[in-house]
Amino acid sequence: MSKEWAAKPLSDRGRLRTDTDGAPLYASVKQLILDKIHSGEWPPKQRVPSENELVAELGVSKMTANRALRELANEGELVRIQGVGSFVADRKGHSDLFEVRNIAEEIAERGHQHKAIVVVLAEEPASPAIADSLGLTIGCPVFHSLIVHHENDVPVQLEDRYVNPAAAPGYLEQDFTTQTPNAYLMQAAPLSSSEHIVEAVMPHAWECKLLMMLRTEPCLAIRRRT
């Protein structure tokens, strides 16, 4: 998650060059932004100048600024959140099996203390989306856990997990304050394949409450299927 919201200046007007290669004006604005991103000067989740700020800084029209930001969002370089702003996107993609890690171990490696608070641990009927993801019939029983992971008493991750009962029948009997679901499942149902997608999102109100964050703070959502 990020708390850095102030947009950094893009450039002065003299750096916007549009006549040397005949490129359209919006393309030059795009390239200026891309240069900042690819150089690392603007890291993931950094807020970039708004349309109005681009107009003021570069002397371009609002239509030109809008097209530059819109195309960068369509290309996956930016995440645009209505009413909030545009942010440098985290790279999306599928991970290898070996990137599925135990958060408790990651926190311990940093020399910090891990704590888990179990919010939900129950059997529920599978929704259409969950049933499709797990290859089950809609309405059949699935195990659901909702756990907030803390690092040095600061909530850092909300784990919302659904489990096929056939793969781990003892899931609901576990104490996930002493071991993580990841640690248990690695023993009960070792992974044969894994994929996940990471994207920047704005959290829901209930997620903000559990993570003790503001509604205006973006976070990373990891959707993983094993």
SERO-4910 file (N, C-alpha, C, O; in steps of 0.05 Angstrom, whole numbers):
BEGIN
 pado doro    nc1    nc2    nc3   cac1   cac2   cac3    cc1    cc2    cc3    oc1    oc2    oc3
  Met    A     17    -23      0      0      0      0     18     25      0     41     23      7
  Ser    A      6     47     -8     23     71    -11      9     95      2    -16     97      1
  Lys    A     25    112     15     14    136     26     25    161     12     22    183     22
  Glu    A     39    157    -10     51    179    -24     32    189    -46     28    175    -66
  Trp    A     20    212    -42     -1    221    -60      6    246    -75     -7    252    -95
  Ala    A     26    261    -67     33    286    -80     46    279   -107     66    265   -108
  Ala    A     35    290   -128     47    286   -155     72    302   -158     74    325   -150
  Lys    A     92    289   -170    117    303   -175    115    318   -201    103    308   -220
  Pro    A    128    342   -204    127    356   -229    138    340   -252    157    324   -249
  Leu    A    125    343   -275    134    327   -298    158    339   -311    179    326   -314
  Ser    A    156    364   -318    179    378   -331    171    406   -335    148    414   -330
  Asp    A    189    422   -345    181    449   -353    173    448   -382    179    429   -396
  Arg    A    160    469   -392    149    469   -419    170    466   -440    166    455   -461
  Gly    A    194    476   -434    215    475   -454    225    447   -461    238    443   -481
  Arg    A    218    428   -444    227    400   -449    208    385   -467    214    363   -475
  Leu    A    184    396   -472    165    382   -488    171    388   -517    167    410   -527
  Arg    A    181    368   -532    189    371   -559    170    355   -577    165    331   -573
  Thr    A    158    369   -597    138    356   -613    143    359   -643    130    347   -659
  Asp    A    163    376   -650    166    382   -679    189    366   -692    190    365   -716
  Thr    A    207    355   -676    230    343   -688    224    318   -704    237    313   -725
  Asp    A    205    302   -695    199    277   -710    170    276   -720    162    255   -730
  Gly    A    156    298   -718    128    298   -728    109    282   -711     86    278   -720
  Ala    A    116    274   -687     99    258   -670     76    276   -660     80    300   -655
  Pro    A     52    265   -657     30    280   -646     36    289   -618     52    277   -604
  Leu    A     23    311   -610     29    323   -584     24    303   -561     39    302   -542
  Tyr    A      1    288   -562     -5    270   -540     16    248   -537     22    239   -515
  Ala    A     29    240   -560     50    220   -559     74    230   -545     88    215   -531
  Ser    A     80    256   -548    103    268   -534     98    269   -504    116    265   -489
  Val    A     73    275   -496     66    275   -468     69    247   -457     79    243   -435
  Lys    A     59    227   -472     62    199   -463     91    192   -459     98    179   -439
  Gln    A    108    200   -477    136    193   -476    150    206   -452    167    193   -439
  Leu    A    142    230   -445    153    243   -422    146    228   -397    163    224   -379
  Ile    A    121    219   -395    113    203   -371    127    176   -371    136    168   -350
  Leu    A    129    163   -394    142    137   -395    172    139   -387    182    121   -374
  Asp    A    184    161   -395    212    165   -388    216    166   -358    235    154   -347
  Lys    A    197    179   -344    198    181   -315    194    153   -302    207    146   -283
  Ile    A    175    138   -314    169    111   -303    192     92   -307    201     79   -289
  His    A    201     90   -332    222     70   -339    249     77   -327    265     59   -323
  Ser    A    254    102   -321    279    109   -308    279    103   -278    299    103   -265
  Gly    A    255     97   -267    252     92   -239    247    117   -222    244    115   -198
  Glu    A    247    140   -235    242    165   -220    214    165   -208    210    175   -186
  Trp    A    195    154   -223    168    150   -213    163    120   -208    159    106   -227
  Pro    A    165    111   -183    162     83   -177    132     74   -178    115     91   -180
  Pro    A    127     48   -177     99     38   -176     83     52   -154     94     55   -131
  Lys    A     59     59   -160     40     72   -142     45    102   -138     30    115   -123
  Gln    A     66    113   -151     70    142   -150     47    156   -165     41    148   -187
  Arg    A     36    176   -153     15    191   -167     28    209   -188     48    222   -183
  Val    A     17    208   -212     27    225   -234     10    249   -237    -12    250   -226
  Pro    A     20    270   -252      4    295   -255    -23    289   -267    -27    272   -284
  Ser    A    -43    304   -258    -70    302   -268    -72    316   -295    -53    328   -304
  Glu    A    -95    313   -308    -99    327   -334    -95    357   -330    -81    370   -346
  Asn    A   -106    369   -309   -103    397   -305    -74    405   -299    -65    426   -308
  Glu    A    -60    388   -285    -32    394   -279    -15    392   -304      4    408   -308
  Leu    A    -21    373   -322     -7    370   -347    -12    395   -364      7    405   -377
  Val    A    -36    404   -364    -43    428   -380    -27    452   -370    -16    467   -386
  Ala    A    -26    455   -343    -11    478   -332     19    476   -336     32    496   -341
  Glu    A     30    451   -333     59    448   -334     70    448   -363     91    459   -368
  Leu    A     54    437   -381     64    433   -408     52    451   -429     61    453   -452
  Gly    A     30    465   -421     17    482   -440      2    468   -462     -2    479   -484
  Val    A     -6    443   -457    -22    428   -477    -52    431   -470    -59    441   -449
  Ser    A    -68    421   -489    -97    422   -484   -106    400   -466    -91    380   -462
  Lys    A   -129    403   -453   -139    382   -436   -145    356   -451   -142    334   -441
  Met    A   -153    359   -477   -158    336   -493   -132    320   -498   -132    295   -498
  Thr    A   -110    335   -502    -84    321   -507    -75    307   -481    -66    284   -482
  Ala    A    -78    320   -458    -71    308   -433    -88    283   -427    -77    263   -418
  Asn    A   -114    285   -432   -132    263   -427   -125    239   -444   -125    216   -435
  Arg    A   -119    244   -470   -112    221   -487    -86    208   -479    -84    183   -479
  Ala    A    -66    224   -471    -41    212   -462    -45    194   -438    -35    172   -437
  Leu    A    -60    204   -418    -64    188   -394    -82    164   -400    -77    142   -389
  Arg    A   -102    167   -417   -120    145   -423   -105    123   -437   -109     99   -431
  Glu    A    -88    130   -456    -74    109   -471    -53     95   -453    -49     71   -456
  Leu    A    -41    110   -435    -22     97   -417    -36     78   -398    -25     57   -391
  Ala    A    -60     85   -390    -76     67   -374    -84     42   -389    -83     19   -379
  Asn    A    -92     46   -414   -100     23   -431    -76      4   -437    -80    -20   -441
  Glu    A    -52     15   -437    -28      0   -442    -17    -13   -416      3    -27   -417
  Gly    A    -30     -8   -394    -22    -20   -369      1     -5   -354     11    -15   -335
  Glu    A      8     19   -363     29     34   -350     18     50   -326     33     55   -307
  Leu    A     -7     58   -327    -19     73   -306    -45     60   -296    -57     44   -311
  Val    A    -52     65   -272    -78     58   -260    -93     84   -255    -84    100   -239
  Arg    A   -116     87   -268   -132    111   -264   -155    105   -246   -171     87   -251
  Ile    A   -158    120   -224   -180    117   -205   -197    142   -205   -187    163   -197
  Gln    A   -222    139   -213   -239    162   -216   -242    177   -189   -247    165   -168
  Gly    A   -238    203   -191   -240    220   -168   -216    220   -150   -215    235   -130
  Val    A   -196    204   -157   -172    202   -140   -147    211   -156   -132    228   -147
  Gly    A   -143    199   -179   -120    207   -196   -109    183   -211   -121    162   -212
  Ser    A    -86    187   -224    -72    167   -239    -46    159   -225    -32    176   -214
  Phe    A    -40    133   -225    -17    123   -210     -1    104   -228    -12     90   -245
  Val    A     25    104   -223     42     85   -238     34     57   -230     33     50   -206
  Ala    A     29     40   -250     19     13   -245     42     -6   -237     65     -3   -246
  Asp    A     35    -25   -219     53    -47   -214     52    -66   -237     31    -68   -251
  Arg    A     73    -80   -242     74    -99   -264     56   -122   -258     58   -134   -237
  Lys    A     38   -129   -276     20   -152   -273     33   -176   -287     50   -173   -305
  Gly    A     25   -199   -278     35   -223   -291     31   -247   -274     24   -245   -251
  His    A     36   -270   -286     34   -296   -272     61   -302   -259     82   -297   -271
  Ser    A     60   -313   -236     85   -320   -222     91   -350   -224     74   -366   -231
  Asp    A    116   -356   -218    124   -384   -217    114   -396   -191    107   -382   -172
  Leu    A    113   -423   -190    105   -437   -166    121   -428   -142    110   -426   -120
  Phe    A    147   -424   -145    165   -418   -122    160   -391   -110    172   -385    -89
  Glu    A    144   -374   -122    138   -348   -111    115   -349    -91    110   -328    -78
  Val    A    102   -371    -87     81   -374    -67     95   -378    -40    105   -400    -35
  Arg    A     95   -357    -24    110   -359      1     92   -355     25     69   -346     24
  Asn    A    103   -363     48     89   -361     74     95   -333     85    118   -326     90
  Ile    A     74   -317     89     78   -289     98     92   -289    125    107   -270    131
  Ala    A     86   -308    142     99   -309    169    130   -311    166    145   -299    181
  Glu    A    139   -328    147    167   -331    142    179   -305    131    201   -298    138
  Glu    A    165   -292    112    175   -267    101    179   -246    122    199   -232    123
  Ile    A    160   -244    141    162   -224    162    184   -231    181    199   -214    190
  Ala    A    187   -257    187    209   -266    205    236   -260    193    255   -253    207
  Glu    A    239   -263    166    264   -257    153    272   -228    155    296   -221    153
  Arg    A    252   -211    159    258   -182    163    264   -176    192    269   -153    199
  Gly    A    264   -197    209    269   -192    237    245   -181    252    249   -169    274
  His    A    221   -184    241    197   -173    253    179   -195    264    183   -219    259
  Gln    A    159   -187    279    140   -205    291    114   -208    274    103   -188    266
  His    A    106   -232    270     81   -237    255     59   -244    275     63   -259    294
  Lys    A     35   -234    269     11   -241    285    -12   -243    266    -15   -227    247
  Ala    A    -30   -263    270    -53   -267    253    -78   -265    269    -80   -276    291
  Ile    A    -98   -251    258   -124   -249    271   -144   -262    252   -148   -253    229
  Val    A   -158   -283    261   -177   -297    244   -204   -283    247   -216   -281    268
  Val    A   -214   -273    224   -240   -259    223   -262   -279    216   -284   -277    228
  Val    A   -257   -296    197   -276   -316    188   -262   -343    185   -240   -344    174
  Leu    A   -275   -364    194   -265   -392    188   -290   -409    189   -300   -417    210
  Ala    A   -301   -415    165   -327   -428    164   -331   -443    138   -316   -439    119
  Glu    A   -352   -460    138   -361   -473    113   -383   -457    101   -402   -448    115
  Glu    A   -382   -452     75   -402   -435     61   -409   -448     34   -393   -464     24
  Pro    A   -433   -441     24   -439   -451     -4   -423   -435    -24   -419   -411    -21
  Ala    A   -413   -449    -44   -396   -436    -64   -413   -417    -82   -433   -425    -93
  Ser    A   -404   -392    -84   -416   -373   -103   -409   -382   -131   -391   -398   -135
  Pro    A   -423   -371   -151   -416   -378   -179   -387   -373   -186   -374   -390   -199
  Ala    A   -376   -351   -177   -348   -344   -183   -329   -363   -169   -309   -372   -181
  Ile    A   -334   -369   -144   -316   -387   -129   -318   -416   -140   -298   -430   -143
  Ala    A   -342   -424   -146   -346   -451   -157   -331   -454   -183   -319   -475   -189
  Asp    A   -333   -433   -200   -319   -435   -226   -289   -435   -222   -275   -450   -236
  Ser    A   -279   -420   -203   -250   -419   -198   -239   -446   -188   -217   -454   -195
  Leu    A   -255   -459   -170   -246   -484   -158   -255   -509   -174   -249   -532   -166
  Gly    A   -270   -505   -195   -280   -527   -211   -301   -544   -197   -302   -568   -200
  Leu    A   -318   -530   -181   -339   -543   -166   -367   -535   -176   -369   -518   -194
  Thr    A   -388   -547   -165   -415   -540   -171   -424   -517   -154   -418   -515   -130
  Ile    A   -439   -498   -166   -449   -475   -151   -466   -485   -127   -483   -502   -130
  Gly    A   -460   -473   -104   -475   -480    -80   -463   -503    -64   -472   -507    -41
  Cys    A   -444   -517    -74   -432   -539    -59   -414   -528    -37   -405   -505    -39
  Pro    A   -409   -542    -16   -394   -531      7   -364   -525      0   -351   -540    -14
  Val    A   -355   -502     10   -327   -495      8   -319   -484     35   -335   -475     50
  Phe    A   -293   -485     41   -283   -474     66   -273   -445     60   -260   -440     40
  His    A   -280   -427     78   -273   -399     74   -259   -388     99   -269   -392    121
  Ser    A   -236   -376     95   -222   -363    117   -215   -334    109   -208   -328     86
  Leu    A   -218   -316    128   -211   -288    125   -193   -281    148   -201   -281    171
  Ile    A   -167   -275    142   -147   -271    163   -132   -245    158   -124   -239    135
  Val    A   -127   -230    179   -111   -206    177    -83   -212    188    -81   -219    211
  His    A    -63   -208    172    -36   -213    180    -23   -186    188    -25   -166    174
  His    A    -10   -187    212      3   -163    222     34   -166    223     44   -188    227
  Glu    A     47   -144    218     76   -143    221     83   -123    242     78    -99    239
  Asn    A     94   -132    265     99   -114    288     73    -99    295     74    -75    300
  Asp    A     51   -113    296     25   -103    304     12    -83    284     -7    -70    290
  Val    A     24    -82    261     12    -65    239     -1    -84    218     13   -101    208
  Pro    A    -26    -81    212    -39    -98    192    -27    -93    165    -27    -70    155
  Val    A    -17   -114    152     -4   -111    126    -16   -127    104    -12   -122     80
  Gln    A    -32   -147    111    -44   -164     90    -71   -176     99    -73   -185    122
  Leu    A    -91   -175     82   -116   -187     86   -118   -212     68   -120   -209     44
  Glu    A   -119   -235     80   -119   -260     65   -148   -271     64   -159   -279     85
  Asp    A   -160   -271     41   -188   -281     37   -186   -306     20   -182   -305     -4
  Arg    A   -188   -329     33   -182   -355     19   -206   -374     19   -221   -376     39
  Tyr    A   -210   -387     -4   -230   -408     -7   -216   -434    -14   -197   -435    -30
  Val    A   -224   -456     -1   -211   -481     -3   -231   -503    -11   -253   -504      0
  Asn    A   -223   -520    -29   -238   -543    -37   -236   -564    -14   -214   -573     -8
  Pro    A   -258   -571     -1   -257   -589     22   -244   -616     15   -232   -629     33
  Ala    A   -247   -625    -10   -235   -650    -17   -205   -650    -16   -192   -670    -12
  Ala    A   -193   -626    -20   -164   -623    -20   -152   -621      8   -130   -631     13
  Ala    A   -168   -609     26   -158   -606     54   -181   -608     73   -191   -588     84
  Pro    A   -190   -633     79   -214   -637     95   -211   -626    124   -231   -621    137
  Gly    A   -187   -624    134   -183   -615    161   -178   -585    164   -170   -575    185
  Tyr    A   -184   -570    143   -178   -541    143   -191   -526    165   -178   -510    178
  Leu    A   -216   -531    171   -231   -515    191   -222   -522    219   -229   -507    238
  Glu    A   -207   -544    223   -199   -552    250   -172   -539    258   -163   -544    280
  Gln    A   -160   -524    240   -133   -513    245   -135   -487    261   -155   -472    260
  Asp    A   -114   -482    276   -111   -457    291    -92   -439    274    -68   -441    275
  Phe    A   -104   -421    259    -89   -404    241    -77   -379    255    -67   -361    242
  Thr    A    -79   -379    281    -63   -358    296    -35   -368    303    -18   -353    310
  Thr    A    -31   -395    300     -5   -406    306      9   -416    281     34   -419    281
  Gln    A     -5   -421    260      7   -428    234    -11   -416    212    -35   -413    215
  Thr    A      1   -409    190    -14   -396    169    -28   -418    151    -19   -441    151
  Pro    A    -49   -410    137    -61   -429    118    -41   -439     98    -42   -462     90
  Asn    A    -23   -422     90     -2   -430     71     14   -453     82     19   -473     68
  Ala    A     23   -451    107     39   -472    119     24   -498    121     34   -520    115
  Tyr    A     -2   -496    129    -18   -521    132    -23   -534    105    -20   -558    102
  Leu    A    -31   -517     85    -38   -529     59    -13   -540     44    -16   -559     29
  Met    A     10   -529     49     34   -540     37     39   -569     46     51   -585     32
  Gln    A     29   -576     70     32   -603     80      8   -620     72     11   -643     64
  Ala    A    -16   -609     74    -41   -624     69    -46   -628     40    -55   -650     32
  Ala    A    -39   -609     23    -45   -610     -5    -22   -596    -20    -26   -574    -30
  Pro    A      2   -609    -22     24   -596    -35     18   -586    -63      3   -599    -78
  Leu    A     29   -563    -71     22   -551    -96     34   -567   -120     56   -576   -119
  Ser    A     17   -569   -140     27   -580   -166     28   -558   -187     42   -561   -207
  Ser    A     13   -537   -183     13   -514   -202      3   -489   -187    -12   -492   -167
  Ser    A     10   -466   -197      2   -441   -184      3   -419   -204     20   -418   -222
  Glu    A    -16   -400   -201    -15   -376   -217    -27   -354   -201    -45   -358   -184
  His    A    -18   -329   -205    -31   -307   -192    -27   -282   -209     -9   -279   -225
  Ile    A    -45   -263   -204    -45   -238   -218    -45   -216   -197    -60   -217   -178
  Val    A    -28   -196   -201    -25   -174   -182    -34   -148   -196    -26   -143   -218
  Glu    A    -51   -133   -182    -59   -107   -193    -64    -87   -171    -70    -94   -148
  Ala    A    -61    -61   -177    -67    -40   -158    -97    -35   -158   -109    -32   -179
  Val    A   -109    -33   -135   -137    -29   -132   -143     -9   -109   -125     -4    -93
  Met    A   -168      1   -108   -177     15    -85   -193     -4    -67   -211    -17    -78
  Pro    A   -187     -6    -42   -200    -26    -24   -229    -18    -18   -236      6    -19
  His    A   -245    -38    -12   -272    -33     -2   -271    -22     26   -251    -24     40
  Ala    A   -294    -11     35   -295      1     62   -288    -19     83   -274    -13    102
  Trp    A   -299    -44     81   -294    -64    102   -265    -73    102   -254    -80    123
  Glu    A   -253    -73     78   -224    -80     77   -207    -58     90   -188    -64    104
  Cys    A   -215    -33     85   -200    -11     98   -201    -13    128   -182     -7    142
  Lys    A   -225    -21    139   -228    -23    168   -210    -44    179   -197    -40    200
  Leu    A   -208    -67    166   -192    -89    176   -162    -82    173   -146    -91    190
  Leu    A   -155    -68    152   -127    -61    147   -119    -35    159    -95    -26    158
  Met    A   -138    -21    172   -133      5    185   -120     25    165    -99     37    171
  Met    A   -132     27    142   -122     45    122   -145     64    112   -168     58    116
  Leu    A   -137     85     99   -156    105     89   -169     95     63   -157     79     48
  Arg    A   -193    104     57   -206     97     32   -191    107      8   -194     97    -14
  Thr    A   -175    128     12   -160    140    -10   -133    127    -15   -118    135    -33
  Glu    A   -126    106      0   -100     93     -3   -103     69    -21   -118     50    -15
  Pro    A    -88     68    -43    -89     44    -60    -73     21    -48    -56     26    -31
  Cys    A    -80     -3    -55    -65    -26    -45    -62    -46    -68    -73    -42    -90
  Leu    A    -47    -67    -63    -44    -88    -83    -63   -111    -77    -65   -120    -54
  Ala    A    -76   -121    -98    -94   -144    -95    -80   -167   -110    -73   -164   -134
  Ile    A    -76   -189    -96    -64   -213   -108    -86   -234   -110    -95   -244    -90
  Arg    A    -93   -242   -134   -113   -263   -139    -97   -288   -147    -86   -289   -169
  Arg    A    -98   -308   -129    -81   -331   -134    -99   -356   -134   -118   -359   -119
  Arg    A    -92   -374   -153   -105   -400   -154    -84   -422   -154    -65   -421   -170
  Thr    A    -87   -442   -136    -67   -464   -135    -81   -490   -139    -68   -511   -138
***
